[in-house]
Amino acid sequence: MSVPTHFDRQDVPGAGSFDPEKLEVAPGRKREGIEGWVPELASEQELREALEKAFDYRGDVTLTQKDGTKIEGYIFDRVGGTTLSASFVRILPKSGAGRLKIAYSDIAALAFSGRDPAAGKSWDAWVKKYWEKKGTSGEGASLHPDLGE
């Protein structure tokens, strides 16, 4: 005897009538061109919003702490607490010094200093580039990503 799957069972709502067009789809986030941006961190809300964008950013950022220490690296995690001292970011320093945990309350400035390696790599840009290569001589046109660029 085999155990029925959800789609084999008739007592489950929607069973047997799987329609991929009706699946819930989460909206995507629009990528902003923030490379080189130095946000003003005048309020707690501005600091939180800038650090959220820094987390989504695919390049390095430079954090300046209130004691003057500058750390350049990639923000790979953040935890938002109810206060700035209970909220923190985790960063991989470019220097290779190991993972650091920095409280929001210790951050004086933020700069999106590193190049965004995925900038301009949208699907539309890739397809346009592919057809340009394909149309000229066909040489260099490939369905594989351009990893060297």
Secondary structure, 3 states (H helix, E strand, C coil): CCCCCCCCCCCCCCCCCCCHHHCCCCCCCCCCCCCCCCCCCCCHHHHHHHHHHHHHCCCCEEEEECCCCEEEEEEEEEECCCCCCCCEEEEEECCCCCCEEEEHHHEEEEECCCCCCCCCCCHHHHHHHHHHHHHHCCCCCCCCCCCCC
